[in-house]
Amino acid sequence: MCAVLAGASSFAAITDWLHDLDAQARDQLGFDRGVPVGTTVWRLLTHLDDGLLSTALAGWLTTRTRPVSTPRPHRYRRLIAVDGKTLRGARRHDGGQVHLLTAYDTSTGIVLAQVTIAAKSNEIPAFAPLLDAVKTVLGSLTGLPFIADALHTQTAHAEEIAARGAHLMIPTKGNQPTLFAQLKALPWPEIPLGDRRRDTGHSRRETRTVKAITVHTPGGIGFPHAQQAIRITRTHTTGAKTSRETTYFTVSLPAEQAQPADLQDWAHREWHIENRLHHVRDVTFREDLHQARTGNRPAVLATLRNTSIGYHRTNGKANIARATRRTHDLITAVTSTYPTAMTLGHPLPL
């Protein structure tokens, strides 16, 4: 883990980092009888249970994060984003690609759980096991909102979330034509604007507007536990060209617990899993270039990268590439017995 925190992106790099350590650093990590050769490191990591490893490291990171000492209003809810990623360079023994489904805490930058999609399957059957893995780390899902892409707009998913006392915000597209038609047919012109935000950057202007309406009434929207229907309109302007995109969502929280400004924020934070996790794994750790093929190797390496990114984010590092180059006292910080990474308001040294 220390090697990946310092930027090692492959088994060879992990071994090189280990062999470059001085005697004191090796002693800190417990190598008092010599350093294992690269093939030993490779065999160990290849045969680890990637699911258990993800749970153990997520729990470790969570305990090192500053606890929330006072109750926060609803707008500060912890939001869990769910998304999948294909490891483009990795292959199974049968030649198929490796696909992982991840649950990401958008408030801390920690990956709470990751499961490997079975061969000849897809993300949908992996959703419930992913929830179970998140519950193992957090202890309870009660009150937590989850957000995922339209692939997971499944009635079974809504029931799974509700059974665990959690909530679901989900977009609706062509894979659910009846629900999509119901949402689109709502009297949106008569509904007042709930929230508007404007952003600029990269020579582009974006305006996002949110409208929401309560639908938890007899004869309402035909999706389990839906309390509100939401319409988010994004208008992009680049030079003289303007485009508009409208997306419909449902959410299982009532209006008093999820105002339009909250819904706007959650829809925006859904992209954190892509921009602050998957993109960093590809760019900083060059994940898609690695051709891991043996055993659980692809998922294990992805878990180590997730943990590295989460560790640096919980220590206030926005630039992960830069954080991996600043490794002073890294081993001391990682192996310390402090219960959290923030002690008396001061971060442990990196």
C-alpha positions in Angstrom: 0.0 0.0 0.0 2.9 2.4 0.8 4.4 1.7 -2.6 1.2 2.6 -4.4 0.7 5.7 -2.3 4.2 6.7 -3.5 3.1 6.3 -7.1 4.0 2.6 -7.9 1.5 1.6 -10.6 2.5 -2.1 -11.2 3.8 -5.2 -9.4 7.3 -4.5 -10.8 7.1 -0.9 -9.5 5.9 -2.1 -6.1 8.9 -4.5 -5.9 11.4 -1.9 -7.0 10.1 0.6 -4.4 10.5 -2.1 -1.7 14.1 -3.0 -2.7 15.0 0.7 -2.8 14.1 1.3 0.9 16.8 1.8 3.5 17.2 -0.5 6.4 15.2 1.7 8.8 12.2 1.9 6.4 12.3 -1.9 5.9 12.3 -2.4 9.7 9.2 -0.2 10.0 7.4 -2.4 7.5 8.4 -5.6 9.3 11.0 -6.9 6.9 13.6 -7.7 9.5 14.7 -10.9 7.8 15.2 -9.7 4.3 13.0 -8.4 1.5 11.0 -10.8 -0.6 11.8 -11.1 -4.3 9.5 -9.8 -7.0 7.9 -13.2 -7.8 6.9 -13.7 -4.1 5.2 -10.3 -4.0 3.5 -11.1 -7.3 2.2 -14.5 -6.1 0.9 -13.0 -2.8 -1.0 -10.2 -4.4 -2.3 -12.3 -7.2 -4.0 -14.8 -4.8 -5.5 -12.2 -2.4 -9.3 -12.1 -2.2 -9.9 -8.7 -3.9 -13.3 -8.3 -2.2 -11.9 -8.8 1.3 -8.9 -6.6 0.5 -11.2 -3.8 -0.7 -13.3 -4.1 2.5 -10.2 -4.1 4.8 -8.6 -1.1 3.1 -11.9 0.9 3.0 -12.4 0.2 6.7 -8.8 1.4 7.4 -9.3 4.6 5.5 -12.7 5.3 7.1 -11.3 5.0 10.6 -8.5 7.5 9.7 -11.0 10.1 8.5 -12.1 12.8 10.8 -15.5 11.8 12.3 -18.5 14.1 12.0 -18.9 15.2 15.6 -22.2 17.1 15.2 -25.3 16.3 13.2 -25.5 18.2 9.9 -28.5 19.4 8.0 -29.9 17.3 5.2 -28.0 19.2 2.5 -24.8 17.9 3.9 -25.7 14.2 3.5 -23.0 11.8 2.6 -23.7 10.7 -1.0 -22.6 7.4 -2.4 -22.0 7.2 -6.1 -22.1 3.9 -7.9 -20.4 3.3 -11.3 -18.6 0.7 -13.2 -15.3 0.7 -15.0 -13.8 -1.6 -17.6 -10.0 -2.3 -17.2 -9.2 -2.0 -20.9 -5.8 -3.6 -20.8 -6.7 -6.5 -18.5 -8.1 -9.8 -19.6 -9.5 -12.9 -18.0 -8.2 -16.3 -18.9 -11.0 -16.6 -21.5 -9.9 -13.4 -23.1 -12.8 -11.3 -21.7 -12.3 -7.9 -20.2 -12.4 -7.2 -16.5 -15.2 -5.0 -15.3 -15.5 -3.6 -11.7 -18.4 -2.0 -10.0 -17.5 0.7 -7.4 -19.3 2.5 -4.5 -17.6 5.9 -3.9 -18.1 8.3 -1.0 -18.3 11.7 -2.7 -17.9 13.5 0.6 -14.5 11.9 1.5 -13.1 10.5 -1.8 -13.0 7.0 -0.3 -14.0 3.9 -2.3 -16.2 2.1 0.2 -16.6 -1.1 -1.9 -15.6 -2.7 -5.2 -16.8 -5.9 -6.7 -15.7 -7.8 -9.8 -18.4 -8.4 -12.4 -18.7 -12.1 -13.1 -17.8 -13.4 -16.6 -20.7 -13.3 -19.0 -22.6 -11.1 -16.6 -23.1 -7.3 -16.1 -23.4 -4.7 -13.3 -27.0 -5.4 -12.4 -26.6 -8.6 -10.5 -23.6 -7.1 -8.7 -25.6 -4.2 -7.2 -26.9 -6.0 -4.1 -23.4 -7.5 -3.3 -22.0 -4.1 -3.6 -24.5 -2.7 -1.1 -23.6 -5.6 1.3 -19.9 -4.7 1.0 -20.7 -1.0 1.8 -22.7 -2.0 4.8 -19.8 -4.1 6.1 -17.6 -1.0 6.0 -20.0 1.5 7.4 -22.1 -0.8 9.7 -25.4 0.6 8.4 -26.9 2.2 5.3 -29.8 3.8 7.1 -30.5 7.3 5.7 -27.7 7.2 3.1 -28.6 8.4 -0.4 -27.1 6.5 -3.4 -26.9 7.7 -7.0 -26.1 5.7 -10.1 -26.4 5.9 -13.8 -29.5 4.9 -15.8 -28.4 1.2 -16.2 -29.4 0.8 -12.5 -32.9 2.2 -12.9 -34.2 -1.2 -11.9 -37.2 -1.8 -9.6 -35.2 -4.5 -7.8 -32.5 -2.0 -7.0 -35.0 0.4 -5.6 -36.3 -2.4 -3.4 -32.8 -3.4 -2.3 -32.0 0.1 -1.3 -35.2 0.6 0.6 -34.8 -2.7 2.4 -31.5 -1.4 3.8 -33.1 1.9 5.0 -31.2 3.9 2.3 -32.4 6.1 -0.5 -31.9 6.2 -4.2 -31.6 9.0 -6.8 -31.6 7.6 -10.3 -32.0 8.9 -13.9 -34.4 7.5 -16.3 -33.7 7.0 -20.0 -34.6 4.7 -22.8 -34.1 1.4 -20.9 -37.3 2.3 -18.9 -39.6 3.7 -21.6 -42.8 3.6 -19.6 -41.3 5.4 -16.6 -39.5 7.9 -18.9 -42.8 8.7 -20.7 -44.5 9.2 -17.3 -41.8 11.6 -16.1 -41.7 13.5 -19.4 -45.5 14.0 -19.4 -45.6 15.7 -16.0 -46.7 19.4 -16.1 -43.2 20.8 -16.0 -44.1 24.3 -17.5 -46.4 24.8 -14.5 -43.7 23.8 -11.9 -41.7 26.7 -10.5 -37.9 26.7 -10.9 -36.3 25.2 -7.9 -32.6 26.0 -8.4 -30.3 27.5 -11.0 -26.5 27.5 -11.2 -24.0 28.8 -13.7 -20.5 27.7 -14.3 -17.8 28.9 -16.7 -14.5 27.2 -17.8 -12.6 26.0 -20.8 -14.3 28.6 -23.0 -17.7 27.2 -22.2 -20.6 28.4 -20.2 -23.0 26.0 -18.5 -26.4 26.7 -16.9 -28.1 24.0 -14.9 -31.7 24.3 -13.7 -33.7 22.0 -11.5 -37.4 21.5 -11.1 -38.9 18.9 -8.7 -42.4 17.7 -7.9 -43.8 15.4 -5.3 -45.2 12.2 -6.9 -45.7 9.9 -3.9 -49.5 9.9 -4.3 -52.0 7.3 -5.4 -51.6 6.8 -9.2 -48.2 8.5 -9.1 -45.0 7.5 -10.8 -44.7 3.8 -11.4 -41.3 3.3 -9.7 -40.9 1.8 -6.2 -40.5 4.3 -3.3 -40.2 7.3 -5.6 -41.1 10.4 -3.6 -40.1 13.1 -6.1 -39.7 13.5 -9.8 -36.9 15.8 -11.0 -36.0 17.5 -14.2 -32.5 18.8 -14.7 -31.8 20.9 -17.8 -28.2 21.6 -18.8 -27.5 24.4 -21.3 -24.0 24.5 -22.8 -22.7 27.5 -24.7 -19.4 27.4 -26.6 -18.8 30.4 -28.8 -21.9 30.8 -30.9 -23.1 27.2 -30.4 -25.6 26.3 -27.7 -26.9 22.9 -26.8 -29.4 21.7 -24.3 -29.8 18.4 -22.5 -32.7 17.4 -20.2 -32.5 14.5 -17.8 -35.3 13.1 -15.6 -34.7 11.5 -12.2 -36.6 10.0 -9.3 -35.5 10.2 -5.7 -36.9 8.3 -2.7 -36.6 11.3 -0.4 -39.5 13.7 0.3 -39.1 17.4 -0.5 -38.5 18.4 3.1 -35.4 16.2 3.1 -34.2 16.8 -0.4 -34.7 20.4 -1.7 -33.9 21.3 -5.4 -30.5 22.8 -4.3 -29.6 19.4 -2.7 -30.7 17.5 -5.8 -28.7 19.8 -8.0 -25.6 19.2 -5.8 -26.1 15.4 -5.8 -26.5 15.2 -9.6 -23.3 17.2 -9.9 -21.4 15.0 -7.4 -22.3 11.9 -9.3 -19.6 12.8 -11.7 -16.9 12.8 -8.9 -16.5 9.0 -9.3 -15.6 9.5 -12.9 -13.5 12.7 -12.6 -11.8 12.2 -9.2 -11.4 8.4 -9.2 -11.6 6.6 -12.6 -9.8 9.5 -14.5 -7.0 9.6 -11.9 -6.5 5.9 -12.1 -6.1 6.1 -15.9 -4.0 9.3 -16.0 -1.8 9.1 -12.8 -1.6 5.3 -12.5 -1.9 4.5 -16.3 -4.4 1.8 -15.4 -5.7 1.1 -18.9 -2.2 0.5 -20.2 -1.6 -2.4 -17.8 -2.2 -5.9 -19.2 -2.8 -7.8 -15.9 -4.2 -11.2 -16.6 -3.4 -13.5 -13.6 -6.0 -14.4 -10.9 -7.3 -11.4 -9.0 -4.4 -9.3 -10.1 -6.4 -6.6 -12.0 -8.9 -6.1 -9.2 -6.2 -6.1 -6.5 -4.2 -3.4 -8.3 -7.4 -1.4 -8.8 -8.1 -1.6 -5.1 -4.6 -0.4 -4.2 -5.0 2.5 -6.5 -8.4 3.4 -5.1 -6.9 3.4 -1.6 -4.0 5.5 -2.6 -6.3 8.1 -4.1 -8.7 8.0 -1.1 -5.8 8.3 1.3 -4.4 11.4 -0.4 -7.8 13.0 -0.7 -8.6 12.5 3.1 -5.3 14.3 3.7 -6.4 17.3 1.7 -4.5 16.6 -1.5 -6.4 17.7 -4.6 -3.5 16.9 -7.1 -3.0 13.1 -6.7 0.0 13.0 -9.0 1.8 15.6 -7.0 0.8 13.9 -3.7 2.5 10.6 -4.8 5.8 12.5 -5.3 5.7 14.0 -1.8 6.4 10.9 0.3 8.3 12.3 3.3 7.5 10.2 6.4 4.9 8.3 4.4 5.6 4.9 6.1 5.4 6.6 9.5 2.1 8.1 8.7 0.6 4.9 7.3 1.8 2.6 10.0 1.0 4.9 12.9 -1.5 3.9 15.6 -3.4 7.2 15.4 -7.1 6.4 15.0 -7.6 9.1 12.4 -5.5 10.8 9.8 -6.4 14.1 11.4 -5.3 14.5 15.1 -6.2 17.7 17.0 -6.8 19.4 13.7 -3.3 18.7 12.3 -2.7 16.2 9.5 -0.1 13.5 10.0 3.0 14.3 7.9 3.3 13.1 4.4 
